Amino acid sequence: MTPLLRRIAIHTGVMAHPNERSVHLIPAPYLGGVAMFGGLAGALYATRFTPLKVAWSGSTLLPGVIVAAAVMTAVGTLDDAYATAIGAVLGFSLGTRASAWLGDLLTSLW
């Protein structure tokens, strides 16, 4: 996933450009978090077909964690692409992390 998302980031201009606060000297592509989420979601989904599928039976924690990770990935990607205000990013991140800990609440809404 990483090479594909790197190409997409370069093509769409979703890049971290060097400035006085950065350590890189050339533009660096964003979207690495999307690749990491894809790997996590794919690995967790694959456990449904192994003896580890016990983690899915009757548990609301695992789906809650996946939903929370998806929301955090979306917020991070939007922040990378559009330089969102720090308060909005922080608020969504903290709210999502709290929701992940309360997996029963998240999954009861869907």
C-alpha positions in Angstrom: 0.0 0.0 0.0 2.8 2.4 0.8 4.2 2.7 -2.7 0.7 3.3 -4.2 -0.2 5.9 -1.6 3.2 7.6 -2.0 2.5 8.0 -5.8 -1.0 9.3 -5.0 0.4 11.9 -2.5 3.0 13.1 -5.0 0.5 13.2 -7.9 -2.1 15.2 -5.8 0.5 17.4 -4.1 -0.2 16.1 -0.6 3.3 16.8 0.5 5.2 18.1 3.5 7.3 21.0 2.2 10.5 22.1 4.0 10.1 25.1 6.3 11.8 26.5 9.4 10.1 23.9 11.6 10.8 20.8 9.5 13.9 18.6 9.4 13.6 17.4 5.9 15.3 19.2 3.0 13.1 18.0 0.1 9.3 17.7 0.0 8.1 14.5 1.6 4.8 12.8 0.7 2.1 12.4 3.3 -0.5 9.5 3.5 1.7 7.1 5.4 -1.0 7.0 8.1 -3.5 5.7 5.5 -1.1 2.9 4.5 -0.6 2.0 8.2 -4.3 1.9 8.8 -4.8 -0.3 5.7 -2.2 -2.7 7.0 -3.8 -2.7 10.5 -7.4 -3.2 9.2 -6.3 -5.9 6.8 -4.4 -7.8 9.5 -7.3 -7.6 11.9 -9.8 -8.6 9.3 -7.6 -11.6 8.4 -7.8 -12.9 12.0 -11.4 -13.7 11.3 -10.3 -16.7 9.3 -7.7 -18.0 11.8 -7.9 -19.5 15.3 -7.7 -15.8 16.5 -11.3 -15.3 15.4 -12.2 -15.7 19.0 -11.3 -12.0 19.3 -14.3 -11.2 17.1 -16.9 -13.3 18.8 -19.2 -11.2 20.9 -16.6 -8.5 21.5 -17.4 -4.9 20.7 -13.9 -3.7 21.6 -12.2 -4.7 18.3 -14.8 -3.1 16.0 -14.6 0.0 18.2 -10.9 0.2 17.9 -11.1 -0.2 14.1 -13.7 2.6 13.8 -11.7 4.9 16.1 -8.5 4.2 14.1 -10.4 5.0 10.9 -11.7 8.3 12.3 -8.2 9.2 13.5 -6.7 8.3 10.1 -9.3 10.5 8.3 -8.7 13.4 10.6 -4.9 13.1 10.2 -5.3 12.8 6.4 -7.5 15.9 6.2 -5.0 17.8 8.4 -2.1 16.8 6.1 -4.0 17.8 3.0 -5.6 21.0 4.2 -3.6 22.2 7.2 -6.6 22.0 9.6 -6.6 24.2 12.7 -4.8 22.5 15.6 -7.8 22.8 17.9 -10.0 20.8 15.6 -7.4 18.1 15.1 -6.7 17.8 18.8 -10.4 17.7 19.6 -11.2 15.0 17.1 -8.1 13.0 18.1 -8.8 13.1 21.8 -12.5 12.3 21.3 -11.7 9.4 19.1 -9.2 8.0 21.4 -11.6 8.2 24.3 -14.2 6.5 22.1 -11.8 3.7 21.3 -11.5 3.0 25.0 -15.3 2.9 25.2 -15.7 0.4 22.4 -19.1 -0.7 23.6 -20.4 2.9 23.2 -19.1 3.2 19.7 -20.4 -0.1 18.4 -23.8 0.3 20.1 -24.3 3.4 17.8 -24.0 1.3 14.6 
